[in-house]
Amino acid sequence: MEIASGGGRQPMTILKGKRALSGAESEVSTMPKALSHNQICEYEQDGVVFPIKVLTEGELVTARSAFETLMKALGERPDSVLLRHLHLFHGWARDLALHPRVLDAVEDVIGPDILLHSSTVFCKRQRDPGYVSWHQDGYYSGLSELQYTSAWLALTDSCPDNGCMRVVRGSHRQGIVPHNRAFASPDNFVTMEIACRVEENEATDVNLAPGEMSLHHVAIVHGSNPNASDRPRIGYAVRYVSPRVRQKLDHYPTILARGHDRFGHYRLLEEPPCLHSRKQLARSGSF
Ligand SMILES: O=C(O)CCC(=O)C(=O)O
């Protein structure tokens, strides 16, 4: 990966043998709840771990059908803003975000105190030109520590041909790197991209079957290509943060998913609102 610096492009060396900058080491239990020791090491070294089986067939069918009902109500190709923070508005999305098997795996990488921070559905329909430029999730929010992880829950299969997520393994060990404004396109799900070129051979495809998930570190470089297949590709990305982490940017209300908040850095939602009408949903982008 090459990073632009002072007008030139310099190689960005992935640090070898350094542990993830999660700061969670002292809090993560020696007895993992869901991941094996190898998987935890993989997350620390690579910044990503997958596949993790999460949903039963029945849970998957329920979630997928609730999502499709919502899409019908929103007019099939809604502004992606309307697919953000669905856990604040829909019981089915909250159930996914607070699913015990998801939280067990999250606990294994960020510790027992977990705030449900935010969520977004990344939906690419058949032959969808939508793509995601290479970026780091942590660039946006200004976090004091990187004890923050994303679960990407596959509601369909997610493979190279339908535009699965792609990551640069180990890139999280560089911490947060400079970003530039991304090429402005309605097809790009993000507005900023890393100021580096990622070579094709540096990218790993995060292949997932429906009902599986990956966990990715907040500083890992990742993105995705358009959907070139005749199948949809739908993923629910749910973000979790340790209560000890401060955030510079204002944030949506968080939900205490597990454990305790001894710090009070975030607004906590006791009773998540459940909004159903289209008008209310349209306002949800600025909730
Ligand atoms: O779903 C994708 O293609 C990209 C997901 C992503 O950027 C994220 O979850 O942070």
The ligand as a MOL file (V3000), in Angstrom:
LIG
                    3D

  0  0  0     0  0            999 V3000
M  V30 BEGIN CTAB
M  V30 COUNTS 10 9 0 0 0
M  V30 BEGIN ATOM
M  V30 1 O -20.3020 -3.5320 2.8840 0
M  V30 2 C -19.3630 -3.0170 2.3040 0
M  V30 3 O -19.1630 -3.1920 1.1250 0
M  V30 4 C -18.4000 -2.1430 3.0660 0
M  V30 5 C -18.6420 -2.1690 4.5210 0
M  V30 6 C -17.8820 -1.1510 5.2890 0
M  V30 7 O -17.2200 -0.2980 4.7730 0
M  V30 8 C -17.9560 -1.2170 6.7390 0
M  V30 9 O -18.6900 -2.0470 7.2880 0
M  V30 10 O -17.2630 -0.4280 7.3980 0
M  V30 END ATOM
M  V30 BEGIN BOND
M  V30 1 2 1 2
M  V30 2 1 2 3
M  V30 3 1 2 4
M  V30 4 1 4 5
M  V30 5 1 5 6
M  V30 6 2 6 7
M  V30 7 1 6 8
M  V30 8 2 8 9
M  V30 9 1 8 10
M  V30 END BOND
M  V30 END CTAB
M  END
